[in-house]
Amino acid sequence: MQALQAPETSAGSEVIARSAMEIQDWLTARIATRLEVSPQGIDLDEPLIDVGLDSMEFVALVGELEQWLGCRFRDNPLIDYPTISALSTFLADELAAGRTDILPTRPAVERAGV
């Protein structure tokens, strides 16, 4: 399996901040298309691992997401942000802060539920 790669962003390129809702809508539409279901049938809080996509579809989806957002993930964002809702909020916050090289790892305190 290939590592997740994204187009390089130049140091002078402008970060396009996208809202959590925009990212959520984009992910929902892409997943619905792959599953051949209505976007309204996608549960935003269901773990993406459970929606019915295989690992190759996830790799492709993450690559498309990187390209659309103009960013690069240094790790699989679905590990710590497994739902559309959680991932969308995290990515919107990262982009709003001007980050394009994203390490999608929650602080250990958050992962422990503290």
C-alpha positions in Angstrom: 0.0 0.0 0.0 1.3 3.4 -0.9 2.0 6.1 1.7 -0.4 9.0 1.8 1.0 11.7 -0.5 -0.3 15.1 -1.4 0.8 17.8 -3.8 3.5 20.0 -2.4 2.3 23.4 -1.4 4.7 26.3 -2.0 5.8 28.5 0.8 4.0 31.4 -0.8 0.7 29.6 -1.4 -2.3 30.9 0.3 -4.1 28.7 2.7 -7.8 28.4 1.9 -9.6 28.2 5.2 -12.7 26.0 4.9 -15.4 25.7 7.5 -16.2 22.5 9.3 -19.5 22.5 7.5 -17.8 22.7 4.1 -15.4 19.9 4.9 -18.3 17.8 6.4 -20.4 18.3 3.2 -17.4 17.4 1.0 -16.7 14.2 2.9 -20.3 13.3 3.0 -20.8 13.8 -0.7 -17.6 11.7 -1.5 -18.5 8.9 0.8 -22.1 8.8 -0.4 -20.9 8.6 -4.0 -18.6 5.7 -3.3 -21.3 3.9 -1.4 -23.9 4.8 -3.9 -26.3 6.1 -1.2 -27.9 9.5 -0.5 -25.7 11.9 1.4 -28.6 12.2 3.9 -28.0 8.5 4.7 -24.5 9.2 6.0 -24.2 9.4 9.8 -21.7 12.2 10.7 -20.9 10.6 14.0 -20.5 7.0 12.9 -16.9 5.8 12.8 -15.8 6.0 9.2 -14.3 2.5 9.5 -17.9 1.3 9.9 -19.5 3.0 6.9 -18.5 0.3 4.4 -15.4 1.7 2.5 -12.4 -0.6 2.1 -8.9 0.5 3.0 -8.0 1.4 -0.6 -11.1 3.7 -0.8 -9.9 5.3 2.4 -6.5 6.0 1.0 -8.0 7.5 -2.1 -10.4 9.6 -0.1 -7.7 11.0 2.2 -5.5 11.8 -0.9 -8.4 13.6 -2.5 -9.1 15.5 0.8 -5.4 16.6 1.0 -5.6 17.8 -2.6 -8.9 19.7 -2.1 -7.7 21.4 1.1 -4.2 22.0 -0.2 -2.6 20.4 2.8 -0.5 17.3 3.7 -1.3 14.9 6.5 1.8 13.5 8.2 -0.2 10.6 9.6 -3.6 9.0 8.9 -6.2 11.5 10.2 -8.8 8.8 10.7 -6.9 7.3 13.6 -7.6 10.2 16.0 -10.5 11.8 14.2 -12.6 8.7 13.2 -15.9 10.4 12.3 -16.9 13.0 9.7 -17.9 15.4 12.4 -14.6 15.1 14.4 -12.4 15.2 11.3 -14.2 18.2 9.8 -13.9 20.2 13.0 -10.2 19.4 13.5 -9.3 20.2 9.9 -11.2 23.5 9.9 -9.3 24.5 13.0 -6.0 23.6 11.5 -6.6 25.5 8.3 -7.9 28.5 10.1 -4.6 28.5 12.0 -2.8 28.6 8.6 -1.4 25.1 8.9 -1.0 23.0 5.7 1.5 20.3 7.1 -0.9 18.6 9.5 0.0 16.1 12.1 -3.5 14.8 13.1 -2.8 13.5 16.5 -4.8 14.5 19.5 -3.0 15.4 22.7 -2.6 12.3 25.0 -4.9 14.0 27.5 -7.8 14.2 25.0 -7.2 10.6 23.8 -7.5 9.3 27.4 -10.8 11.1 27.7 -9.5 13.3 30.5 
